[in-house]
Each structure stands twice: as C-alpha cells, then as structure tokens.
Amino acid sequence: MTGFFKEVWSWLTTVDHKRIGILYGASALLFLLIGGTEALLMRTQLIVPGNDFLTAKAFNSMVTMHGTTMIFLVIMPLSAAFFNFLTPLMIGARDVAFPRLNALSYWIFFFGGVLLHISFVVGQIPRGGWFGYANLTSPTYTTDLSVDFWAMGLQVLGLASLIAAINFFVTIMNMRAPGMTLLKMPIFIWTTLVTQLLLIFALPVITVALVMITFDRKFGTGFFDPTLGGDVVLWQHLFWVFGHPEVYILILPAMGIVSEILSTFSKKPLFGYSVMVYSTCAIGFLGFAVWAHHMFTVGMGPWANAIFSAATMLIAVPTGVKIFNWIMTMWGGKIRFTTANLFAISFIAMFTMGGLSGVMHASPPIDAQHHDTYFVVAHFHYVLYGGAVMALFGGIYYWFPKVFGVYLNEAMGKAQFWLYMIGFNVTFFPMHFLGVQGMPRRNFVYAADQGWNFWNFVCTMGAYLTAIGGFVFIINVVYSLWFGKKAVGDDWNGRTLEWMIPSPPPVYNFAVEPTVDHLDEWWHRKYTSSGTRTDVQIEAHVDPSTIHLPGPSFWPLVMGFGIFVLAGGFFLDSYGATISIAGMLIVIISGYAWAFEDNG
Amino acid sequence: MGHAAHEHYTVTGVDNRKFAMWTLIGSECFLFGTLMINYILNKASTKINDPAIAKYLIEHGKKPFIAPTDVYDIDLTTISTFILLMSSVAMVLALDGCVRKNLKNFRLWTWVVIVFGLLFLGCQAYEFNHFIHKGLTLSANNFGASFFLLTGCHGAHVAVGVMLMGSVLIRSYLQPDWFDSVVVEVLGLYWHFVDVIWIIIFTVVYLLVYV
C-alpha cells in the first residue's frame, strides 16, 4: 500500500512536463465524457416534437455546460496535453522553462473545473449560454448563484491558461536545441507558439469582462444594465474580442497536429512549410480583427458590418492556403491509412465544409438569415468537432505509443473512426437543413407541424452512433494499455525529434542535447539525400541519476487549492469574505514556501 | 525565485525569468487597455443610480449627477504621481546596489521603493475615501464604477509590487550575500511597467478632463 501512496504522491508533486501532459489529457477526456453526456441529453430531448424529457431550465443548463465544458475543459486542456508532452521533446529540451509553474497551471485548471461542476452538486447549474450574454447574467434575471459559478469558474480557468501560455511562449523562444532556428521548428511548435500569443492577448479581455459581471452582481454596479446607464452590447464586444481569438486557440493546435500526421504518413515533408508558418501567423493576427462578425444582427451600422465582413473573408485566405498545402502534402506521397491518418484526412474534409459555411456567414445579409439558427450550430460543429476534436483524436492515436510505450489497437481505432465520422455527419449535416428551414438554436422544444421532425430524429440517431464510437475508444485505451503492441521509439517512421528517443521517453528526455541542422531533423539523420537508410539508432537509455532534474514540489498543488478557495469564497454572502481571505493566505504562504524551496 | 546558479543558456540570451516578465507585461497591456476603454466609455455616465445618494445630493442643493470634475483633486494626484515616479528612480538605484553587491545601498533603496509605494497607496486610499464621502460609491454611477475598477486594479498591482519588494528586503536580511540581480531586475521591470501605466492613467483619467 505504501508503494501505491508513493505513486499517487509522485503524481501530485510532479513537475515533469510529460506527466503533467498525461494529467491534462486524462482530465480532458473525463470532462469529454461529461460534455458528451450533456449533448446526448439535449439530442434525446429533441428526438421527437413536444418532448418532456428535459425541462426548459435543464435544457438551458445542458446547452450552457456543453459549450463551456467542450471549449474550456476539453479542447483547450487536450491541446494543453499535447503542448506539455510534446513541446520540450520536439524542441530538444529537458523540460519547460518553469516546471513548477507548469504544475501550478494544471492544478489551477483542475480546481477551476471542479469549481464549475460544484454547481451541479448544489443544483445551480449555469444556464446563460457559454457566451453569458448580458442581461441574462444580471442579478435581475438570474437570482441564483449559477452565473457566479460560471464567471468565477472561467476566471480560474483563464488564470491557468495565462500562466501556461507565458510558460510555453518562453520555452519555445528560449529553450530550443542549438541549431533549431525559428524556421526549423516543427510546424506543431509554430502553431503552439501562435496559440500562446493569442491566449496572452485575448485572456485579459475576458478577465476584465468577467470581473465586470461579478461587480454588477455583487457590488451593484451597472456596467451591463441599461437602466443604470450601462450597455448590454458592451458585453458582446468584450466577450467576442476574447471569443473569436479563442476559436483560433482551439483550431491552431489541431492544425499543427494534422500537419505532423499527414507529413509522416505521406512520407513527404510538409508542403510549403514556410507558407504554413506565415499562414499560421496571419490567422493569429487577423483573429483579433473579426470579432464583430458574431454581432452582425446587433445593428452596428453598415461601416462596422462592412469592415468586419471584409476582415472575415480575408482570414479565409490563409486558411485556404493551409488546406491546399495539406492536400499537396499528400499528393504523390506513399500514404499509409492508419487510424491517426484517417482522423487527419477527415479533418481536412470536415474543416473545409465548416470553413465554407463560415465564409457564408461573413456576409452580413446572409448572416442575418442564419443568425441563431441550427445552420450556425452545424457550422461551428464542423470546424470544432469535425475539425479540432477529430484532429485531437488523430493526435492521440499518433502519439499514444510515444506517451505510453504501446500502440492503440488499429482495428478498434478504425471502428471508432468510422463511427465518429458517420455519426458526426449524420448528426450535423441535417442541421444545415434545419437551420435554413428556420429552426432556432437553444429551443428546448418544437411543434410537430413545423416540419422539423424527420431531421431532428436523424440528428439524434447520429449522436447515439458517436456515443458508441466513444465507448469503443475507452475500450481501446484500456485494452491497449494492457495488451497493446509494444512501441520502442521511432514508432511510425517519424520526422521530428521526439521519435529519436525511446518510447515512453525517459524522465530526462534527451541524454545528449541534440544539435539541429534541418527541418525534420530526425528524418535527415535517418536518410541520406539519396534516400538510403543510415545506421542511426534511437538514443540509448542512460542512468537517470547522472542527469540533474528539477525536484518534485507540493506547493503548486497547494497554491492551486488556495486560488480555488479564494474564488469559492465569492459564492457565500455571510462567510464568503473570510473564506476568500483564507484562500489568499494559502496563496501567499505557498508562494513564500515555493520561493524558498530548494528545487535544484 | 531561484538562485544565482539558475542562469542557463537561452536561445535569445535573455534570462527565462526576464522573458516571462516581458510576456506578462504584454498581457497586462491588454488588461489595462480594456479597463481604460471601459472607463472612457463610461465616464459620461454620471447620473446617480442610488436613490439615497441622489436624495442626499438634492438636499444639499446639487443635481443628482457626479462627473469627474466634481470629485477629482488634481493637486493630490499630482503629488502621488510624483511619489510613484520617484519610486521608479529608487528602483533603479536598488538594482544598482544589488548588481554592485553593495548591501547598504541595496537595502536603503529597496526600503525607499517600498515606502514610496505605500505612500502612493495611502494617497489612493485617501482619494477613494474622499470620493465616497462626496457620494461617489462603487454603485453610485458607471463613471465611478469604471474609475474604481481601473485605478483599483492599478493599486492592486502596486500592492503586489510592494509585497514582492518586501520579500526581496526580507531576503536581504536573512541572507545578506543574496544578490540575485536578475530577480531584482525582473521586479524592476514590473515596477516600471506599473509606473508607466499610471502615467497613462494620470493623463487619460485625470488631465484630459481639464482640457
């Protein structure tokens, strides 16, 4: 039993980026189960007209928590799992720039997720939408604590993301192996880098906006209350100034993953690497200039609508360039249709479809017709689910052998892929029809004579199909961890540095710091320019005690807990301030303990 | 905070901790930018929402409005601005003392930074108190709310800076040979940034209403 506790303790105090990556991934998949269940409950409610499976209030809670969970607790942390595990390996570093800060990010994220879900336990589940539009969040229209759970939960999660973003930005800028210039970095590192910049600049805006909501609710200010001189549209602007870069925060890591997978399984270098880099930067920059396309029906006037419409159409250009480059990467390649590659290829198709309906919305007159209908639901699920989630699953199949030293089962993987692919399209393609037929989003019920019965039934069947795919994945992971085919190191004939070390990677990553001469350095070491295999082998294990590594620390966990207590105090009127101050003390004390800890 | 031995090779040649602080400063620019835009949007929202305060103002022969010029005391704010600017000078001298391993100067100027920071916070506390006495509470109107949010957020940054410099001071007494000048330089970056933000606030919030 002591061995077991020792193991748990080593995970609670770990500062190893690889273990923190696994923690992020496991947490994200757990939240995926919750968010997926919420989606299934909604689809079950809509399976027939006039259904009473869920109440209107419960349905609103499911809409809100499905969106909030999938964005902040699934896609972002799953991307963070890849950032954590892969960044130091791909740039040839021993760890991130600030290992303990990295652990702190994870624990703040973890407690933020817990804080959001306490709302289920106390029966005050957020129901104002993931966008929390004013005045749904005002004390007049939401008298219980559901909005506070949502606002404080997001505040805590935002802090976790900001700390992680600074850490990874510094890591990539400062800790690359000798010789790895910016244009020799793997494309996934580039998309990671741009994602961190988006986080660094977008998160403070939502932080302020959430503080304003909290002030409106707790201290009687009237920022978003027109009767008190405030403005409801200000919330929309602040939210989307954050919210649209957030969309690219979700999709850019997925694009990086897909680029790596396609290149490996086509046995070709990524087509137009430098153009891909510039496109990534262009998307990141333009991502800040398109937020008001979420607000075309607000009445901003023709000038604002025209400018944001043009900017939105402009951002389709670098995105289109990327799609072209992915296809050209596969063109003439020796393509292996592994599960990872199937997910990556499906990403191109699904993301292109979501992108096309996105360009339709860039036109304000068309958007006015689609706004708040199921057409928009179809659009963003094609980019975020058919796009981001499919790519992340591809990434899981691709790097699973690197992380755990065993392959996921390919037969089950392909079964999951087809269930996902078919289930996804059966669910979301008919939503285009429902949308143009006028079915509004977020309605918990519809009448039998509105002509939406058939496609709603089809959508729900598709969702159930996807759920079966999810079970296949769970079985696959459990099966493969015990009986999976052993992986040794260069598990797919890979191109980047993580494949030159054993699987799973030793705790010190690289025994000898690699020196980089080429993009796709590992490939160039394996093959001469005429294509013959050299005799280079994956790096041999060395005794870990000969390599100096940062020691474990308990304080990130304590500080994360302190922030949780600090934020949690806002929910109680009588003892709330006392609890918050106690939380602040925990933060300060753990901060000092951290500072004076001899962490090598 | 680490030890002097922590200075590793980096690609850019800039210490990781310093790089991280610059990155944080980039993020903070957007934080204060958003707060400042919020203030500019709301500064004309002067009508008093709180009926009790409105009644009190009318009883004293005033209209139920509080605008920036009704409450600002430019003399006080000019003095507190000068104090904060001088604290940045002290910060530079404290860093100089640390780099030269001159413990006496290092401690002296760190003390000055802390005391000036506290004086600035004292001026702000006095100012807030004064505003509240004039009827401008947090919930009085949106001019007041956005003002308190912006300057309060800045004050919180000064307070954090004072605490961090306090930690440096404590360390200089506990461990007199501790001269990790990178840490002091990083805190200096933070301190100067918070100072620069105040210069912008002083201009946008205080000076421009008199133009």
Interface residues (C-beta under 8 A of the other chain):
Chain A: A97 F98 L162 I166 N167 F169 V170 M173 N174 M175 R176 I200 F201 A202 L203 P204 V205 T207 V208 A209 V211 M212 F215 F219 G220 T221 G222 F223 L228 G229 G230 D231 L234 L238 V241 I588 Y592 A595 N599
Chain B: M1 G2 T10 V11 T12 V14 N16 F19 A20 T23 L24 G26 S27 E28 F30 L31 T34 L35 N38 L41 N42 S45 K47 N49 D50 L138 S139 N141 N142 A145 S146 L149 M163 S167
